[in-house]
Amino acid sequence: MNSKLQKSIVNVFRILVVGYAMLAVFYFLKRPAGSGDEALFISDLQFIEAEGWIAAIKKGISIPYMLLAYPFSQFLESFIALRLVNVLLFLGLAAYFYKIRSVKLTNFYFLLLFFYSTVGYFLFGINDTLFAVTLVIFFSEVYFIIRSDKKENMALLLVALLLALFTRALFIVFIPAVLVALYFLFRSKNYNPKSLWLPVAVLVLLLCINIPSLQENGNLSYDMKDPPAGVEANWAQRQYHAQLLVNEGKLNNYNHPTWTETDAYLEKNGKESLPDDLISGMTFDIGLTLKEFCKDLFYIGMFSTRQLGLILPLILFLGFREIFKNRKITPESYIPLITLLMMLIFALIIISYVELRWLGSIFIMAILYYSISEKEKKISVQLSLVNYIFISGICLYGMYGFIQKLI
């Protein structure tokens, strides 16, 4: 293909991503305070200010996120403090890749900027950004270490893993991927186990901070979206009820019934008519579970193109071609394996609809793997250009949408 044409396509892609990002950042940051889950974290900062840290930890807060946001909240409005922390976290992630891991791939940062601009939640005052960034650093450190030809320090990956663990209860869902990552790490023997004082110190510190919650509740302090007072149903029941209503055509997809409606359903059909936790939700109706698993997996694959272009199918193809080619699992298949694993897990355990923000860290890893594979000529120039043209089209469509909303 003509090199001048290739350069033109890439330049247009970069220009459109920058324009799209400017509109996206302006649009998302000007949203009213307290949109969605942001209200929960604003109330946490206000609770800390009014009642103190110990009471807040007993109630349940995302301690690492609050520790980052609280100093800014002393001279900024709470929602601005929360959003500022998230902007700084994303910039810190880019600095990690550029300075610490020397990822000098220009298009990687444009793809990262495109993803950042598309998903939006990195610009809201919620702890998804901290959770995603810490998991990305953990998974990335493992990736770079297992590809290294020398022994490397494990401190950063373990500190990042601990921060993810103490940030969101959602961490439990990522345990299989974490175990796969640790398997690759320990099998490589490229790690230096001698410099673990920092992770141990961080673990002790975080456990000490969590003592009020451990004493009061018997678990770590996490933000929990509890049902309103007086409601009998829990979130698992409400979500399962939502999918039943969607399947009956009584509720639009991606919505929930009111708490009152779910309580009324339980009262009419009995307390056992809806599963009340994750495990029982998967086994309550195997037929429905399998049906929703297929639907959710298709949804993830289809709608991820809005955030990643064609990256997801390309990296999955590359990873599994590597396995078949070598007849064994190699370090090159690590990121595709954890990507597919987390897609399958979320598709299986979520009976209603999968929120793609839960897969943010995995999608960023897909971008990293794609960019490195592109550099190593594992992806043809033609496929790369098709992907950049596709993403350019998404940018144009997205810019049109933002302009329509802003005028």
C-alpha distance (Angstrom), angle and dihedral (degrees) to the residues before:
residue distance angle dihedral
M1 . . .
N2 3.78 . .
S3 3.81 109.2 .
K4 3.79 91.8 -143.5
L5 3.81 90.3 56.1
Q6 3.80 90.8 47.9
K7 3.79 91.2 52.3
S8 3.80 91.5 47.4
I9 3.82 92.6 52.2
V10 3.80 92.1 49.2
N11 3.82 92.5 46.5
V12 3.80 91.9 50.0
F13 3.83 88.8 49.2
R14 3.81 91.0 52.4
I15 3.81 94.5 46.5
L16 3.80 92.2 48.9
V17 3.82 92.5 47.8
V18 3.81 90.7 53.3
G19 3.81 92.4 48.2
Y20 3.79 91.4 45.4
A21 3.81 91.2 48.6
M22 3.80 93.1 51.4
L23 3.80 91.5 53.0
A24 3.81 92.8 43.4
V25 3.80 94.7 50.2
F26 3.80 91.3 47.4
Y27 3.80 92.0 47.6
F28 3.80 97.8 46.1
L29 3.79 96.9 41.6
K30 3.81 92.3 51.5
R31 3.80 92.5 55.0
P32 3.82 113.0 118.9
A33 3.78 117.2 -88.3
G34 3.77 115.4 -94.0
S35 3.79 98.6 28.9
G36 3.80 111.1 164.9
D37 3.80 115.4 -35.3
E38 3.81 91.1 -5.9
A39 3.80 89.0 86.6
L40 3.81 89.3 64.1
F41 3.80 93.4 57.2
I42 3.80 92.8 43.6
S43 3.80 88.3 54.6
D44 3.82 89.6 48.9
L45 3.80 91.8 56.1
Q46 3.78 90.1 47.3
F47 3.80 90.7 48.5
I48 3.82 91.3 51.7
E49 3.79 90.0 50.4
A50 3.81 92.9 48.7
E51 3.82 103.1 35.9
G52 3.78 105.2 20.0
W53 3.80 134.7 -116.2
I54 3.80 98.5 -72.6
A55 3.80 93.5 54.7
A56 3.80 90.4 45.5
I57 3.81 92.7 50.8
K58 3.80 90.0 49.7
K59 3.80 89.4 51.2
G60 3.80 92.0 47.6
I61 3.80 128.2 -100.0
S62 3.79 137.2 165.9
I63 3.79 95.0 -100.3
P64 3.84 100.7 -165.8
Y65 3.81 91.7 47.7
M66 3.79 93.4 46.6
L67 3.81 91.0 48.1
L68 3.80 88.9 56.6
A69 3.80 96.7 43.4
Y70 3.81 100.9 39.5
P71 3.84 97.5 73.8
F72 3.82 90.9 52.1
S73 3.80 90.8 46.9
Q74 3.80 89.0 62.9
F75 3.81 91.0 72.6
L76 3.83 103.0 15.8
E77 3.78 133.8 56.2
S78 3.80 110.7 -89.0
F79 3.80 96.7 -111.9
I80 3.81 91.5 48.1
A81 3.81 90.5 50.1
L82 3.80 91.2 51.3
R83 3.80 93.9 47.3
L84 3.80 92.3 44.9
V85 3.80 90.7 54.8
N86 3.80 89.8 53.0
V87 3.81 93.0 49.8
L88 3.81 89.6 50.1
L89 3.80 91.5 47.5
F90 3.78 91.5 54.2
L91 3.79 91.7 47.5
G92 3.80 87.6 48.7
L93 3.80 90.4 53.4
A94 3.81 90.7 52.3
A95 3.83 89.0 48.5
Y96 3.83 89.9 50.3
F97 3.79 91.2 55.7
Y98 3.80 94.3 43.7
K99 3.80 102.5 38.7
I100 3.80 106.0 25.8
R101 3.81 101.3 32.0
S102 3.81 97.2 26.5
V103 3.80 95.5 -133.2
K104 3.80 97.7 172.4
L105 3.80 96.6 174.1
T106 3.80 108.5 128.4
N107 3.78 96.3 -160.5
F108 3.81 90.6 51.7
Y109 3.81 89.5 65.9
F110 3.81 92.5 45.8
L111 3.82 89.9 51.1
L112 3.80 89.1 47.5
L113 3.81 90.4 49.8
F114 3.80 90.4 49.0
F115 3.81 90.9 52.0
Y116 3.81 91.4 45.9
S117 3.79 91.5 51.5
T118 3.79 95.3 45.4
V119 3.80 101.5 49.7
G120 3.80 95.8 48.3
Y121 3.80 95.7 -167.6
F122 3.80 91.1 98.0
L123 3.80 85.8 68.1
F124 3.81 95.9 51.2
G125 3.80 124.1 88.6
I126 3.81 95.3 -107.0
N127 3.79 132.2 113.7
D128 3.82 95.3 -115.6
T129 3.81 89.8 97.0
L130 3.80 94.8 55.9
F131 3.79 91.2 44.6
A132 3.81 92.8 49.1
V133 3.82 94.9 44.1
T134 3.80 94.1 50.5
L135 3.81 92.3 47.5
V136 3.80 91.0 47.4
I137 3.80 90.7 53.1
F138 3.82 90.8 48.4
F139 3.82 94.6 48.4
S140 3.82 91.6 41.5
E141 3.79 94.0 50.3
V142 3.79 89.7 52.3
Y143 3.81 89.7 49.0
F144 3.79 94.6 50.9
I145 3.81 93.2 43.3
I146 3.81 95.7 50.9
R147 3.82 89.0 49.7
S148 3.79 92.9 47.9
D149 3.78 125.4 103.3
K150 3.82 93.3 -145.5
K151 3.78 139.2 49.6
E152 3.79 112.8 -86.5
N153 3.78 137.7 -163.8
M154 3.83 115.7 -92.9
A155 3.80 96.7 -164.2
L156 3.80 97.9 97.8
L157 3.80 95.7 48.4
L158 3.81 92.3 48.8
V159 3.82 93.7 47.4
A160 3.81 89.5 49.5
L161 3.81 90.2 49.1
L162 3.81 91.8 51.1
L163 3.80 92.4 49.5
A164 3.81 90.1 51.4
L165 3.82 90.4 49.5
F166 3.80 93.0 52.0
T167 3.83 94.9 41.6
R168 3.82 104.0 60.6
A169 3.79 136.7 12.5
L170 3.82 85.0 -139.2
F171 3.81 85.0 81.6
I172 3.80 88.9 87.6
V173 3.81 89.9 68.3
F174 3.83 90.0 55.9
I175 3.80 94.5 52.7
P176 3.85 93.3 99.0
A177 3.83 90.9 53.7
V178 3.81 90.7 45.0
L179 3.81 89.9 52.4
V180 3.81 90.8 49.6
A181 3.81 89.2 50.6
L182 3.81 91.8 49.6
Y183 3.81 89.6 48.2
F184 3.81 90.4 56.2
L185 3.81 90.4 44.5
F186 3.80 97.0 51.0
R187 3.80 92.7 40.9
S188 3.81 90.3 55.5
K189 3.82 93.8 53.6
N190 3.81 87.8 -154.2
Y191 3.79 94.1 124.7
N192 3.79 129.8 98.9
P193 3.84 109.4 -135.4
K194 3.80 95.2 -171.6
S195 3.82 100.2 81.3
L196 3.79 100.7 63.2
W197 3.79 99.3 120.1
L198 3.82 93.3 100.4
P199 3.86 96.2 52.6
V200 3.81 89.9 45.6
A201 3.82 90.7 50.4
V202 3.82 91.3 48.3
L203 3.81 91.1 48.8
V204 3.81 92.5 50.4
L205 3.82 91.3 46.6
L206 3.81 94.1 49.8
L207 3.80 92.3 46.4
C208 3.80 90.7 50.6
I209 3.81 91.4 50.3
N210 3.83 88.4 50.4
I211 3.83 93.8 53.4
P212 3.85 94.2 102.2
S213 3.82 90.2 54.6
L214 3.81 93.3 42.3
Q215 3.80 90.1 52.3
E216 3.81 95.5 42.4
N217 3.80 101.7 37.5
G218 3.78 106.7 12.1
N219 3.81 93.0 -121.4
L220 3.79 143.3 71.3
S221 3.78 120.0 -72.8
Y222 3.79 112.4 -96.5
D223 3.77 134.9 159.2
M224 3.78 107.1 -103.0
K225 3.79 125.2 -169.9
D226 3.77 95.4 -142.4
P227 3.82 120.0 -168.9
P228 3.81 115.7 -102.4
A229 3.78 117.8 -83.9
G230 3.79 113.5 -79.0
V231 3.81 95.3 24.3
E232 3.82 116.1 130.0
A233 3.82 98.5 -164.4
N234 3.79 123.9 79.5
W235 3.81 130.4 -147.4
A236 3.81 94.5 -92.8
Q237 3.80 90.6 55.0
R238 3.78 93.6 44.9
Q239 3.81 92.2 50.9
Y240 3.79 93.0 46.8
H241 3.80 90.1 47.9
A242 3.80 88.6 50.6
Q243 3.79 92.4 57.5
L244 3.80 92.3 47.1
L245 3.81 89.3 54.0
V246 3.82 92.2 46.0
N247 3.81 90.7 51.9
E248 3.81 90.1 49.8
G249 3.80 91.1 50.8
K250 3.80 92.2 -116.2
L251 3.81 96.5 113.8
N252 3.79 133.5 37.2
N253 3.79 115.4 -113.6
Y254 3.84 118.0 -96.2
N255 3.81 91.1 32.0
H256 3.80 136.1 103.3
P257 3.79 130.9 -140.3
T258 3.79 116.1 -118.1
W259 3.79 118.2 -90.9
T260 3.79 88.1 -112.7
E261 3.80 91.0 56.7
T262 3.80 92.6 50.8
D263 3.81 91.2 47.2
A264 3.82 88.9 50.6
Y265 3.81 90.3 51.1
L266 3.81 91.0 52.2
E267 3.78 91.7 47.0
K268 3.80 91.8 50.8
N269 3.81 98.5 41.9
G270 3.80 102.4 27.8
K271 3.81 133.9 -101.2
E272 3.81 91.0 -82.2
S273 3.80 92.8 57.3
L274 3.82 92.2 88.8
P275 3.84 127.2 40.6
D276 3.79 112.8 -114.7
D277 3.81 102.3 -154.7
L278 3.80 142.9 30.5
I279 3.80 98.4 -94.1
S280 3.80 96.0 46.0
G281 3.81 88.3 46.3
M282 3.81 90.2 61.2
T283 3.81 94.8 45.5
F284 3.82 99.6 36.3
D285 3.81 94.0 87.9
I286 3.81 112.2 4.4
G287 3.79 92.3 -169.8
L288 3.80 92.1 54.6
T289 3.81 91.0 44.2
L290 3.81 92.1 54.8
K291 3.79 91.9 45.0
E292 3.80 93.1 50.5
F293 3.82 90.9 43.1
C294 3.81 90.4 59.6
K295 3.80 92.1 44.1
D296 3.81 93.1 48.7
L297 3.80 93.1 46.6
F298 3.79 90.0 51.7
Y299 3.81 89.8 46.5
I300 3.83 92.1 52.7
G301 3.78 92.6 48.0
M302 3.80 94.2 45.4
F303 3.80 101.8 42.0
S304 3.81 95.4 39.3
T305 3.82 86.1 72.9
R306 3.81 87.0 71.0
Q307 3.82 88.4 62.0
L308 3.81 102.7 29.9
G309 3.77 108.7 22.9
L310 3.80 108.6 -143.7
I311 3.80 94.7 -26.5
L312 3.80 98.2 108.1
P313 3.82 99.1 57.2
L314 3.81 90.6 40.3
I315 3.80 95.9 54.0
L316 3.81 92.8 43.5
F317 3.80 89.5 52.1
L318 3.81 91.7 48.5
G319 3.78 93.6 47.8
F320 3.76 96.8 50.2
R321 3.79 92.8 41.0
E322 3.81 85.0 57.9
I323 3.81 91.2 53.6
F324 3.81 94.2 48.4
K325 3.78 91.9 44.1
N326 3.81 94.6 52.5
R327 3.81 96.9 30.7
K328 3.81 88.5 -132.0
I329 3.79 142.6 66.6
T330 3.81 109.0 -86.5
P331 3.83 131.9 -176.6
E332 3.81 87.8 -100.4
S333 3.80 90.1 65.2
Y334 3.83 93.8 52.1
I335 3.82 99.0 94.2
P336 3.82 96.0 40.9
L337 3.83 88.9 49.6
I338 3.80 95.7 52.6
T339 3.82 89.9 42.2
L340 3.80 93.0 54.8
L341 3.81 91.7 40.4
M342 3.80 93.6 56.0
M343 3.80 92.0 44.3
L344 3.82 89.5 53.6
I345 3.82 93.3 45.4
F346 3.80 95.3 51.4
A347 3.80 91.8 43.3
L348 3.82 89.2 52.8
I349 3.80 102.2 43.5
I350 3.81 98.9 40.0
I351 3.78 110.9 77.2
S352 3.80 95.4 177.4
Y353 3.84 115.1 40.9
V354 3.79 131.7 -40.2
E355 3.80 115.9 -120.8
L356 3.79 105.3 -141.8
R357 3.81 90.7 -146.3
W358 3.81 87.1 76.1
L359 3.81 87.1 65.4
G360 3.81 95.1 48.2
S361 3.80 95.3 113.3
I362 3.79 92.4 47.8
F363 3.80 92.1 49.1
I364 3.81 91.2 52.6
M365 3.80 88.6 51.8
A366 3.81 88.1 52.3
I367 3.82 89.3 54.5
L368 3.81 90.4 50.7
Y369 3.81 92.9 49.1
Y370 3.80 92.0 46.3
S371 3.82 92.9 50.4
I372 3.80 94.0 48.7
S373 3.81 91.0 45.5
E374 3.80 88.7 51.2
K375 3.81 90.5 52.1
E376 3.81 91.1 48.8
K377 3.84 90.3 52.4
K378 3.82 93.3 -115.6
I379 3.79 88.8 127.5
S380 3.78 117.6 57.5
V381 3.79 119.9 -118.4
Q382 3.79 89.4 -119.8
L383 3.82 93.3 55.8
S384 3.80 91.4 46.7
L385 3.78 91.5 52.1
V386 3.80 92.0 47.8
N387 3.81 87.9 53.3
Y388 3.82 92.8 49.4
I389 3.80 91.1 48.2
F390 3.80 89.6 49.5
I391 3.82 92.4 49.9
S392 3.81 90.3 45.8
G393 3.80 87.7 56.9
I394 3.81 90.4 51.0
C395 3.81 89.4 50.3
L396 3.81 92.0 52.3
Y397 3.79 91.5 48.0
G398 3.81 91.4 45.7
M399 3.80 92.9 48.4
Y400 3.79 89.9 51.9
G401 3.81 89.4 50.9
F402 3.80 93.8 49.4
I403 3.80 92.2 47.6
Q404 3.80 90.2 51.2
K405 3.80 90.4 52.3
L406 3.79 94.8 45.1
I407 3.81 99.1 49.3
